[in-house]
Amino acid sequence: MSKLDSKIPAGPLADKWTNHKNHMNLVSPNNRDKIDIIVVGTGLAGGSAAATLAEQGYNVKAFCYQDSPRRAHSIAAQGGINAAKNYQGDGDSTYRLFYDTIKGGDYRSREANVYRLAEVSTNIIDQCVSQGVPFGRDYGGQLDNRSFGGVQVKRTFYAKGQTGQQLLLGAYSAVSRQVGKGRIKMYNRHEMLDLVLVDGKARGIIARNLVTGEIERHSAHAVVIASGGYGNVYFLSTNAMGSNVSAAWKIHKKGAYFANPCYVQIHPTCIPVHGTAQSKLTLMSESLRNSGRIWVPKNIEDAVAIREGRLKAESILPENRDYYLERRYPAFGNLVPRDVASRAAKERCDAGYGIENNDTQEGVFLDFSTEIIKKGKEAAQEQNVHNPTEQQIIDLGKAWIEEKYGNLFIMYEKITGENPYVTPMKIYPAVHYTMGGVWVDYNLQSTIPGCFVIGEANFSDHGANRLGASALMQGLADGYFVLPYTIADYLSADIRTGAIPTNTADFDKAAQDVQDKVNFFMTNKGTHSVDYFHKKLGHIMWNKVGMGRTPEGLREAIAEIDEVKKDFWQNVKVLGEADGMNPELEKAFRVADFLELGQLMAIDALNREESCGGHFRWDHATPEGEAERDDEHYKFVSAWEYQGNDIKQEVLHKEDLIYENIEVKTRSYK
């Protein structure tokens, strides 16, 4: 029998969440101030959870490694947030959002969780509007929606190209209100370095004050991990440089199973790599695929000429352009899901049609000229401009584009020095989001009692691939509308527990373990920086555990990471002091975790002998190069149990995925 109990409620799918809430235990308002909750991470998931729990009356301790919650990586989300409000009247519904998300995840997510996500999505928009989030509106003042990849309705609410930032400011304002009331105690510039278990339950954390270097002990009746994803294991990604897996990995090493680590999303619209010294990639919002057409030259000699600077993209006639997504996927065109669009771009560049003059010659065009002309003509018609000139049409079209995406165009031009209103954007896929994460049950509780995991840090509701605009939806759904109910069911047994002391043997050992590792890093007489090892790991991961995977490459990756890990512990050199700010010491802890996780990702990818979503195996592909799932043998969640320093000894547990309300089909966007 499986050790995994997902705790999915019985009954009809549409009634599960309501019935579950109706029968959960509660903590009465007069008892909530007797209970302490730690929240690690203050992005959209952590911030919304901390604010809501404090509003309910619990004592909340919130930890973020940045100097302010406003710097959480959630601000980088640009395009929008999904909700099934059907404002456009184009047939959307809770069920359709649920189905699109299940299908978009390639039928590798838990049915009940995804339906709940779709069900509460509408509440998120109302909550955020009441906070003053400036969502885009149409000419009549109603909330506007835009299209996103993988769906055929408009359900994405947006705030220009700054949706994540605006939503985070809404959550931050709610957090700030509770800080002012004394219900949230903020610990900025603190990083969780271990989880403390007391009698098998999560009862606190060990954190390092990143300003003073002090190792601190913090206790609580429950711990919530909301620390984001692990895309920086690849070194080059769209993630902020500080984004890391340490909090999630530390609880994994204390008994929380890690699920589907091989599910990594490669985003199709990023600015291509420009050199070997680069340390970060920049995302261009998926919303741009609403208005841009993706293409490469039809003739390989044109691609060569563009790379060599002898030909400009805008001089290539439309009939000599290969709009390959429209050609291969006519039903969805440029709005196919991210994994499909990414692999298609790789296929064209591998065939020699890449247009970027970089080390790998990888890049395709995202062109807005068609949309500029189309919207310019519409605007001329609306303004009663009869027989407009070509320049008038272009100017009106550019004005429309600027209103929708202006900040994104400015950002692109500042980075590349090219004007995307004239010259098509150059884009290429890059690591963006991780669907894998800590395994949680329906209540968002890990396999450690009292340790809850929300947002991107858990294995989420996205299956093997995340549809655009669903990360913000899941983070806020977990924080505002799911965790505050489910954590009460657990905490109802702790009303008489009293404060958790930190001067116990369990806290002593955890604090000493952290201190020992600090001492090791500061005294090891190595010869290489932390980044030296991180880059070596990233190179292995991108080339062998990236967009296209093979059994041979995965086995090589597992062995090569072993060697990098051994070299790291022998030869890493950390400069500076431990008793104060030391970014190199912070990175050393994080890269140590990335090395272990990277190996587990390769092991999980090798074990899953199928292609699905962001996990693509070249030995499991159709003749047309599409993903070939194996529903008979792999329709399950992989949940890995830690067994010690040798990651190759981790034990696999399987949670079978049962679909009672939808038909599992081959995913097609043609």
Summary of the structure (lengths in Angstrom):
residues: 670
radius of gyration: 24.6
end to end distance: 40.4
largest distance: 82.6
contacts: 2433
relative contact order: 0.16
helix: 44%
strand: 16%
